Amino acid sequence: MSWLFQHSLSIKNWFLNLSSALQAEATFLDLRAEGYVFMYRQGRPISAVLTQDMKVGAAAEIDRHAVVAICRDYDRLFLL
């Protein structure tokens, strides 16, 4: 299923529209051992990729610190 989320333009556009409608802070896919792929942040589409150990593989400079912080907060949800 994650392959479909990563590669389908129609699914990506659906998530971008939903993110905008909900005024989401960020939208990303948790690919488990493969890391994270961001597609939306603060009202705009973005492209950012992080490894599972939070190393930024690709991201605009303006998004780099924010996407790492978002992923760390997300990971903390599972430590409860």
C-alpha positions as CSV (number, residue, x, y, z in Angstrom):
1,M,0.0,0.0,0.0
2,S,2.8,2.5,0.8
3,W,4.1,2.1,-2.8
4,L,0.7,3.4,-4.0
5,F,0.7,6.3,-1.6
6,Q,4.2,7.2,-2.8
7,H,3.7,6.9,-6.5
8,S,0.1,7.8,-7.3
9,L,-0.4,11.4,-8.3
10,S,-4.1,11.2,-7.7
11,I,-3.7,9.9,-4.2
12,K,-1.0,12.5,-3.5
13,N,-3.3,15.3,-4.8
14,W,-6.2,13.9,-2.6
15,F,-4.0,14.2,0.5
16,L,-2.8,17.6,-0.5
17,N,-6.4,18.8,-0.9
18,L,-7.4,17.2,2.4
19,S,-4.4,18.8,4.2
20,S,-5.3,22.2,2.9
21,A,-9.0,21.8,3.8
22,L,-8.1,20.8,7.3
23,Q,-5.3,23.4,7.6
24,A,-2.9,20.7,8.6
25,E,0.5,21.5,10.0
26,A,2.1,18.7,8.0
27,T,1.3,15.6,6.0
28,F,3.8,12.8,5.7
29,L,4.0,9.1,5.1
30,D,5.7,6.9,7.7
31,L,7.4,4.2,5.7
32,R,8.6,2.4,8.7
33,A,12.2,1.2,8.1
34,E,12.5,3.4,5.0
35,G,11.9,6.6,6.8
36,Y,9.5,9.5,6.2
37,V,8.2,11.3,3.1
38,F,6.7,14.7,3.6
39,M,4.3,16.2,1.1
40,Y,2.7,19.2,2.8
41,R,3.7,21.7,5.5
42,Q,2.1,25.0,6.6
43,G,-0.2,25.5,3.7
44,R,2.0,24.4,0.9
45,P,3.2,21.3,-0.9
46,I,6.7,20.3,0.0
47,S,9.1,17.5,-0.9
48,A,11.2,16.2,2.1
49,V,12.6,12.8,2.8
50,L,14.1,11.6,6.1
51,T,15.7,8.3,7.0
52,Q,14.4,6.3,9.9
53,D,17.2,7.7,12.1
54,M,16.1,11.3,11.3
55,K,18.8,12.2,8.7
56,V,17.4,14.6,6.1
57,G,17.9,13.1,2.7
58,A,16.2,15.8,0.8
59,A,14.4,19.0,1.8
60,A,14.4,22.7,1.2
61,E,16.4,24.6,3.8
62,I,13.3,26.3,5.2
63,D,11.8,22.8,6.0
64,R,14.8,20.9,7.3
65,H,14.5,21.6,11.0
66,A,10.7,21.5,11.1
67,V,10.4,18.1,9.5
68,V,12.9,16.6,11.9
69,A,11.1,18.1,14.9
70,I,7.7,16.8,13.6
71,C,9.1,13.3,13.1
72,R,10.6,13.3,16.6
73,D,7.3,14.3,18.1
74,Y,5.5,11.7,16.0
75,D,7.9,9.0,17.3
76,R,7.3,10.0,20.9
77,L,3.6,9.1,20.4
78,F,4.6,5.5,20.3
79,L,6.8,5.6,23.5
80,L,3.7,5.9,25.8
